[in-house]
Amino acid sequence: QVQLVESGGGLVQPGGSLRLSCAASGSIFSINDMGWYRQAPGKQRELVAVITRGGSTNYAGSVKGRFTLSRDNAKNSVYLQMNSLKPEDTAIYYCNMRTPRRNYWGQGTQVTVSS
């Protein structure tokens, strides 16, 4: 059974940084896109950033220039470096991995930006 295990969330002051990690455990093959989504209280889940198997990235406009997404195909892992964090970045962040057959989600990790 495939599970996505996330880590790296927490509480940080405005302007601070966090690095989220997500690793797939179990038998997972042919991962195409990897990415992160987030959901703030009272809002819909939204795309933060996605990276293709070849390394092409796409970022939400609100995080462009502050967040950097990367992946390690050998480790079936994806990473989100978040810099210059703002209170509006506060949300539960969900890891996502897509194969030709299935769409996998992590359990979510809380990111809180507050002074």
Residue, then its C-alpha position, 0 to 999 in steps of 0.5 A: q500500500v502506498q503512503l505519502v509521508e510528509s514532514g517539516g511543517g510548524l510555526v514560524q514568524p513572518g519572514g521566516s523559512l520552512r522546508l516541507s518534505c514528502a516521501a512515498s513509501g510502498s510500491i509506486f511506479s511511474i510518478n509523473d507530477m509531484g506537488w504541493y497543495r494547501q487549504a486554509p480555513g474556510k477556503q478551497r484547496e489550491l495548488v501551490a506548486v507542481i513539478t513534472r518528472g522532467g523537472s519543469t515547475n509551475y507555481a501559484g502566483s502568490v508564492k512565485g519567487r518565494f517558494t522553490l519546489s524540487r524532487d528526487n526521483a530515485k527517492n520518490s520524494v518531493y521538497l518545498q522550500m518556503n522562504s519569506l513566509k507570510p501570514e497568508d501562507t498559513a494552511i494545511y499543506y498536502c503532498n500530491m503524486r500522480t501516476p498514470r493510474r492513480n492520484y495519491w495524497g498525503q495526510g497534510t502538515q500544518v504550516t502556521v505563520s504568525s508573530 
